[in-house]
Each structure stands twice: as C-alpha cells, then as structure tokens.
Amino acid sequence: MATIIFDVDDTLYDQLVPFKKAFHQTIREVSKDKIHSLYRLNREKSDALFEKSESGELPKIEMQVMRIQYACEQSKMAISREEALAFQKAYEVEQQKLVLYPEIEELLTRLTKNNHQVALLTNGAATHQQKKIDQLGLAKWIAQDHMFISGQLGKMKPDIAAFEMVESALTLADEKPIYVGDSFHNDIVGGKKAGWTVIWLNTRKNKPTNESVEPDKIIEHPSELLSLFEEQGYFKK
C-alpha cells in the first residue's frame, strides 16, 4: 500500500476557472494571456500576504482586496476598492461551483480501489478550505481524518513541521509518501525537505523558485499524472 497525498488548489481542480469568470463579470473581459497573468500575480500576492492573514495581523478581506488590486496594478489596469470587493464576492460565488479535473476523479477512484492510502495537505483557513473540499466531494475517496489543513495544523507549507505532522498522523508503509502539488515553493520545496517523493503538477508552466531543489517528476496536465501512476504499477484492479 502506497500513501499518496495531494494539495488541493490548482492540483485537484483548475483554480483559474472561477477566477476568470469572476474577473470577466466584475472588472472586464481580457485576453487569455492577460487573465493567466492576472491570476499568477494574484496568487503571488496572496502567497506573500498569507502568513499575516493566517495570524490575524491582516484581516482576510484586506488581503483579498490587496491581492487583486496588486494584480491589476502590475497589469496597468488599476481598480477601485469597490471593484475589488465586487470581484471577491463574485469569486466566492464561482468557487461554490468547483469540479475536479476528470482525470483526478478517475485517479482517486483507481487509487482507493487498489487500497492505497490517500490524503490531503493544503494551506488555508480551515473553514474556507473545508468548503472547497466539500464542494469537490472529496469525502467519497478520502477520510476526514486524512484531510490536513494548515489552519487546523497550526503550521503551513513549506514549513517541514506541517509535513511531519501529516506523516505522524498517518499509518505509513516503509516508503515515504508521494506528494502531488502545484506550488514549487510550498509543495515541492517543503515536500523535498520532508524527504517525500514529490510530483510537480505544473499546469501553468511556472519556473522553479529554487534551482537547488528538484522535483522527482514534472508533469503539465492531470492526464499525465494518471498515466504515471498506471505506468508505475499502482493499479492492479
């Protein structure tokens, strides 16, 4: 039995979809390249402010306003606070319509059918991330006590303590867990520090943020992830 642990955002589903819909509804229609850039900048600012938001030093709504304003300002299209708030409201509505990548749904089904242990490790506020987990219907494959959220753990990726807490909470075979995530800084760097096997699901074709760290495998689409596990003999049934 292997243990496979997944990140959630932009790993199990495409986080760009709700972002794009909300932006087009409340700000303006932009090109495919522009929305990708705006999304990347929004995530960049969100990551930079995340610790302050988690600690309560920065109110969550202020972090949300600041990240979309930053993305727009960097893209030469400054928006007002009112527009930022309208975007966030629409974004939250669209996030209630999340769906798994079809290939991820098949992967989870086949992993659990073959008796592998599956878990989650995600950064974020507990209530917010749990809503996404519920929306995605992940309880169908993953037990609640195998779902680890930084807001509950008190530690967040890439802190090695978060990975160690997950590892100690699971019953592991001789092999270290396999971790699948999209964020090089949070998932790949943190996972490698913990000694895990890490797979970088790099759908955005981002550049590594630390050249001294190498993921065990890089893939650019969930279909490749499904093929990888199949080729490596994880599916007997």
C-alpha positions, 0 to 999 in steps of 0.5 A: 500500500502506497500513501499518496497525498495531494494539495488541493488548489490548482492540483485537484481542480483548475483554480483559474476557472472561477477566477476568470469568470469572476474577473470577466463579470466584475472588472472586464473581459481580457485576453487569455494571456492577460487573465493567466497573468492576472491570476499568477500575480494574484496568487503571488500576492496572496502567497506573500500576504498569507502568513499575516492573514493566517495570524490575524495581523491582516484581516482576510478581506484586506488581503483579498482586496490587496491581492487583486488590486496588486494584480491589476496594478502590475497589469496597468489596469488599476481598480477601485476598492469597490471593484475589488470587493465586487470581484471577491464576492463574485469569486466566492460565488464561482468557487461554490461551483468547483469540479475536479479535473476528470482525470483526478476523479478517475485517479482517486477512484483507481487509487482507493480501489487498489487500497492505497492510502490517500490524503490531503495537505493544503494551506488555508483557513480551515473553514474556507478550505473545508468548503472547497473540499466539500464542494469537490466531494472529496469525502467519497475517496478520502477520510476526514481524518486524512484531510490536513489543513494548515489552519487546523495544523497550526503550521503551513507549507513549506514549513517541514513541521506541517509535513511531519505532522501529516506523516505522524498522523498517518499509518505509513508503509516503509516508503515515504509518501508521494506528494502531488502539488502545484506550488514549487515553493510550498509543495515541492520545496517543503515536500523535498525537505520532508524527504517525500517523493514529490510530483510537480503538477505544473499546469501553468508552466511556472519556473522553479523558485529554487534551482537547488531543489528538484522535483522527482517528476514534472508533469503539465496536465492531470492526464499525465499524472494518471498515466504515471501512476498506471505506468508505475504499477499502482493499479492492479484492479 
